[in-house]
């Protein structure tokens, strides 16, 4: 059985080959309170609804509010952070089925 994953919302079909689809659940689980503050939903509910964008994930894990919007990093910055933080092996997705 594989490790539980938390989905990442896909921004654009053109990036499907290089964009992560999920991260380990254990990576986001400690940040449930920030997810609730940002989205007023549990991580489980957010997962059921498709997850978070990589920018929203950045804010959640780093304890930042989504508002004002200037707090949110660009997609490129958030994606680079995620890959640095978890390493390529733990960021799931990008490979074609």
Secondary structure, DSSP 8 states (H G I E B T S, - for coil): ----EEEB----GGGTTTS--EEEHHHHHTTHHHHHHHHSS-HHHHHHTT-B-HHHHHHHHTT--S-SGGGS--HHHHHHHHHHHH-TTTSB--S--
